[in-house]
Amino acid sequence: PSTRQQTKQWYQRRVRGREERQAEIKEQYPDVGKLERFGRYVAAILPKYVQDVRITSSQELEILIHPEGIIPVMGMLRDHTNAQFKSLMEITAVDVPSREYRFELIYCLLSHHYNSRCIVKTYTDELTPVDSLTPIYKAADWGEREVWDMYGVYFAGHPDLRRILTDYGFQGHPQRKDFPLTGYTEVRYDNELGRIVYEPVEVAQEFRRFELDTPWELFPKHRETPAHLLEQGEEEVKEEK
């Protein structure tokens, strides 16, 4: 067949594969259509804050909002009769330094009434604070403290925004991409002082050994057979004959 016919056949196979995948999704996840319609409904109600609505690969509703819409959007998702996402399961973040707003905040919600999940995403940078969700979800207290501790995202209105995972006096935010892997300080026990002391990290040059050669054979089946083994095999074949 010609190149045009091959391209047409490839396109038809691709369309059939997409249709079969969509049918499989509808069969396994019958509520996906409802979630998609509800996402469009939320976007229609709050067009000022909702920037995009989509269904993830795990068949969950994902709503992308403006940072100023944290309180109104989350309040609507919690209190609306058709939503009732009354459980805040998790708060996390992603650091992408190349972006203008490097931090992507992710809120995972659960509706026990409708047995469905929703992911709300927004964005910010190092200096712009985000409204705290503690007035709406009490579970946001520790989650926002973790994000503050790990990423340095400031939550305005939080009642007790302290570090929760790192030690007192810790410098920096470990989950940022520009944070060094070795950190800035090291901890050890001082026998003379009888206590734990913090000191600047010192990595001696003699310990920086980079061994790029592996002692293991990665492809033993494709190695060259030694000459003496080949000769031995030829002799055995001759003896058998």
C-alpha positions as CSV (number, residue, x, y, z in Angstrom):
1,P,0.0,0.0,0.0
2,S,1.0,3.6,-0.6
3,T,2.1,6.0,2.1
4,R,-1.3,7.7,2.1
5,Q,-3.1,4.4,2.6
6,Q,-0.7,3.4,5.4
7,T,-1.3,6.8,7.1
8,K,-5.1,6.3,6.8
9,Q,-5.0,2.8,8.2
10,W,-2.8,4.0,11.1
11,Y,-5.3,6.8,11.8
12,Q,-8.2,4.5,11.7
13,R,-6.5,2.1,14.2
14,R,-5.8,5.0,16.5
15,V,-9.4,6.2,16.4
16,R,-10.7,2.6,17.1
17,G,-8.2,2.3,20.0
18,R,-9.4,5.5,21.5
19,E,-13.1,4.6,21.2
20,E,-12.4,1.2,22.7
21,R,-10.5,2.8,25.6
22,Q,-13.4,5.3,26.2
23,A,-15.9,2.4,26.2
24,E,-13.7,0.5,28.7
25,I,-13.5,3.5,30.9
26,K,-17.3,4.0,30.9
27,E,-17.7,0.4,31.8
28,Q,-15.2,0.4,34.6
29,Y,-16.0,3.9,35.9
30,P,-19.7,4.6,35.2
31,D,-19.5,7.9,37.2
32,V,-16.8,9.6,35.1
33,G,-19.5,11.3,33.0
34,K,-21.1,12.7,36.2
35,L,-17.8,14.0,37.5
36,E,-17.1,15.7,34.2
37,R,-20.5,17.4,34.1
38,F,-20.1,18.4,37.7
39,G,-16.7,20.0,36.9
40,R,-18.2,22.0,34.1
41,Y,-21.0,23.0,36.5
42,V,-18.4,24.3,39.0
43,A,-16.6,26.2,36.3
44,A,-19.9,27.8,35.3
45,I,-20.8,28.8,38.8
46,L,-17.3,30.3,39.6
47,P,-15.8,31.4,36.3
48,K,-13.8,34.1,38.1
49,Y,-11.7,31.5,39.9
50,V,-11.9,28.2,37.9
51,Q,-9.3,28.2,35.1
52,D,-9.6,24.6,33.9
53,V,-11.5,21.3,34.6
54,R,-10.4,17.9,33.5
55,I,-10.5,14.2,34.3
56,T,-7.2,12.6,35.3
57,S,-5.8,9.2,34.1
58,S,-7.1,7.7,37.4
59,Q,-10.6,8.9,36.6
60,E,-10.7,11.6,39.2
61,L,-12.0,15.2,38.9
62,E,-9.3,17.8,38.8
63,I,-10.1,21.5,39.1
64,L,-7.4,24.2,38.4
65,I,-8.1,27.5,40.1
66,H,-6.7,30.9,40.7
67,P,-4.9,31.4,44.1
68,E,-7.5,34.0,45.2
69,G,-10.3,31.4,44.7
70,I,-9.1,29.0,47.5
71,I,-11.7,30.0,50.0
72,P,-14.8,30.4,47.7
73,V,-14.1,27.3,45.6
74,M,-13.3,25.0,48.5
75,G,-16.2,26.3,50.5
76,M,-18.5,25.6,47.6
77,L,-17.1,22.1,47.2
78,R,-17.7,21.4,50.9
79,D,-21.2,22.9,51.3
80,H,-22.9,22.4,47.9
81,T,-25.6,19.7,47.9
82,N,-24.3,18.1,44.8
83,A,-20.7,18.0,46.0
84,Q,-20.3,17.5,49.8
85,F,-16.5,17.1,49.7
86,K,-16.4,17.4,53.5
87,S,-13.1,15.6,54.0
88,L,-9.7,17.1,53.2
89,M,-7.5,14.1,52.7
90,E,-4.2,15.6,51.9
91,I,-2.3,18.8,51.1
92,T,1.0,18.7,49.1
93,A,3.0,20.7,46.7
94,V,5.3,20.4,43.7
95,D,8.3,22.6,43.1
96,V,9.1,23.6,39.5
97,P,11.8,26.3,39.6
98,S,11.6,27.1,35.9
99,R,8.0,28.4,36.2
100,E,7.1,31.9,37.1
101,Y,5.0,30.5,40.0
102,R,7.2,27.7,41.0
103,F,5.0,26.0,43.5
104,E,1.9,24.0,42.6
105,L,-0.4,23.4,45.6
106,I,-2.5,20.2,45.5
107,Y,-5.6,19.6,47.7
108,C,-7.2,16.1,47.7
109,L,-10.9,16.1,48.7
110,L,-13.2,13.2,49.4
111,S,-17.0,13.1,49.4
112,H,-18.3,10.3,51.6
113,H,-21.9,11.0,50.5
114,Y,-21.2,10.4,46.8
115,N,-18.1,8.2,47.2
116,S,-16.0,10.3,44.9
117,R,-12.7,12.2,45.0
118,C,-11.7,15.7,43.7
119,I,-8.3,17.2,43.3
120,V,-8.0,21.0,43.4
121,K,-4.8,22.7,42.2
122,T,-3.5,26.2,42.4
123,Y,-0.1,28.0,42.3
124,T,2.1,30.5,44.0
125,D,5.7,31.6,44.4
126,E,8.1,32.1,47.3
127,L,6.7,35.5,48.3
128,T,3.0,35.4,47.6
129,P,1.0,34.0,50.5
130,V,-2.0,31.7,50.0
131,D,-5.2,31.8,52.1
132,S,-5.3,29.1,54.8
133,L,-8.0,26.5,54.7
134,T,-8.2,26.1,58.5
135,P,-11.4,28.1,58.8
136,I,-13.1,25.5,56.4
137,Y,-11.2,22.3,57.1
138,K,-9.6,21.7,60.5
139,A,-7.5,19.0,58.9
140,A,-5.7,21.7,56.9
141,D,-3.7,22.7,60.1
142,W,-1.0,20.1,60.0
143,G,-1.1,19.7,56.2
144,E,-0.3,23.4,55.7
145,R,2.4,23.3,58.3
146,E,4.1,20.4,56.4
147,V,3.9,22.4,53.1
148,W,5.4,25.4,54.9
149,D,8.1,23.3,56.4
150,M,9.1,21.4,53.3
151,Y,8.5,24.1,50.6
152,G,8.3,27.5,52.3
153,V,4.8,28.3,51.1
154,Y,3.2,30.8,53.5
155,F,-0.4,30.4,54.4
156,A,-2.1,33.6,55.5
157,G,-4.4,33.3,58.4
158,H,-3.0,30.0,59.7
159,P,-3.3,29.9,63.5
160,D,0.0,28.2,64.2
161,L,2.3,28.1,61.2
162,R,5.4,26.4,62.7
163,R,7.7,23.8,61.4
164,I,6.4,20.3,62.0
165,L,8.8,17.8,60.4
166,T,12.3,19.4,60.8
167,D,14.0,20.4,64.0
168,Y,13.9,23.8,65.7
169,G,16.2,26.3,64.1
170,F,16.4,24.4,60.8
171,Q,17.5,26.6,57.9
172,G,15.8,26.2,54.5
173,H,13.1,24.0,53.1
174,P,14.2,20.5,52.1
175,Q,11.8,19.7,49.3
176,R,12.7,22.7,47.2
177,K,14.7,21.7,44.1
178,D,17.4,24.2,44.9
179,F,18.0,22.8,48.4
180,P,21.4,20.9,48.5
181,L,21.2,17.1,49.0
182,T,23.7,17.3,51.8
183,G,21.9,20.1,53.6
184,Y,23.6,23.0,55.4
185,T,24.2,21.5,58.8
186,E,25.0,18.0,60.3
187,V,24.2,16.6,63.7
188,R,26.4,14.6,66.0
189,Y,26.8,13.8,69.6
190,D,29.6,15.6,71.4
191,N,31.1,13.5,74.3
192,E,32.7,16.6,75.9
193,L,29.6,18.7,75.9
194,G,27.3,15.7,76.6
195,R,24.7,16.8,74.1
196,I,23.7,17.0,70.4
197,V,25.5,19.7,68.5
198,Y,24.9,21.2,65.0
199,E,27.8,22.0,62.7
200,P,28.1,23.1,59.1
201,V,28.3,20.2,56.7
202,E,31.9,19.2,55.7
203,V,32.3,16.7,53.0
204,A,35.9,15.7,52.7
205,Q,37.2,15.4,49.1
206,E,38.7,11.9,49.7
207,F,35.3,10.6,50.3
208,R,33.9,11.8,47.0
209,R,34.6,8.7,44.9
210,F,32.6,8.3,41.8
211,E,32.9,4.7,40.4
212,L,31.1,4.7,37.1
213,D,32.2,1.1,36.1
214,T,29.8,-1.6,37.4
215,P,31.3,-4.9,38.7
216,W,28.3,-6.8,37.4
217,E,27.7,-7.9,33.8
218,L,24.6,-6.1,32.5
219,F,24.2,-8.1,29.3
220,P,25.8,-11.5,29.9
221,K,23.9,-13.1,27.0
222,H,25.5,-10.7,24.5
223,R,29.1,-10.9,25.6
224,E,31.7,-12.2,23.2
225,T,32.6,-15.9,23.7
226,P,36.3,-16.4,24.5
227,A,38.4,-18.0,21.8
228,H,39.4,-21.1,23.8
229,L,35.7,-21.9,24.5
230,L,35.0,-21.7,20.8
231,E,37.8,-24.1,20.0
232,Q,36.7,-26.5,22.7
233,G,33.2,-26.5,21.3
234,E,34.4,-27.1,17.7
235,E,36.4,-30.1,18.9
236,E,33.4,-31.6,20.8
237,V,31.3,-31.3,17.6
238,K,34.0,-33.1,15.6
239,E,34.1,-35.9,18.1
240,E,30.4,-36.4,18.1
241,K,30.4,-36.6,14.3
